[in-house]
Structure formats: C-alpha cells, structure tokens
Amino acid sequence: MSRSERSPLLLAGLLATAGVAHFAQPRTFDAIVPRSLPGTPRAWTYASGAAELALAAGLAVPRTRKAAALTAAAFFAGVFPANVKMAWDWRHRPAPLKAAAYGRLPVQVPLVLWARDVARNAGGQS
C-alpha cells in the first residue's frame, strides 16, 4: 500500500481514536469547551466525538473520502478555540502539562493541511 493510500486511513484512525476518547473520557473534553457556546459542555463533547467518528467513516470509504476530508479540514479549524481555551486554562499547570496544552495549538495547522491533501488526492471521488 502506497503512502497516498495509507494517508486517508491513518487520518481516519486518528479521528476514530479521538472520537472514541470523547465518549470514554468526556470530562476531559467538557473542560475545554468554550463557555460562550450555547448548551452544555457535555453535549458539545458528544457532538464533536460523533462528528469525529462520522468523519473517520467517511475517510475510510473512497467514494466519500473527498467530502469527508474537506469537512475534516474545516472541523480541525473549528475546534481550534477549544485548544486555545485549554492552553489558557492550563497556563499555571506544571511544565509538562502546560507544554502539552500549548503544543496542541500549532498541531491544528498540519492537521488541516493533511486533510486538505487527502481531499486533493481523492481526485474526482466525493
């Protein structure tokens, strides 16, 4: 299997793992939901976990890969405020935890680019 064939499946695996984590450890994710959003943090945690699972499924199927990859790119950009909130909330935590929170911020850029690349390589599929 070539790198371009593995890439969407690896991205799907990442999203599936994150989606499952939202249901397995929801309190972790509840804490980073911006309070300015309507509804409860738990509803946003479950909704984002379900979205990640749906995106993973879409990426795994060649016919829906392009649309899922473009949606994943938008999703990664859309969850950036939660990562900013986490970095702010964790600014006084011990150095390793603070580094992990701050480290999440620049990771969003390669995730968006990765999803965009998967969409581009999906060709006419969608």
Secondary structure, DSSP 8 states (H G I E B T S, - for coil): --HHHHHHHHHHHHHHHHHHHHHHSHHHHHTTS-TTSSS-HHHHHHHHHHHHHHHHHHHHSGGGHHHHHHHHHHHHHHTHHHHHHHHHHTTTS-HHHHHHHHHHHHHHHHHHHHHHHHHHHTTT--
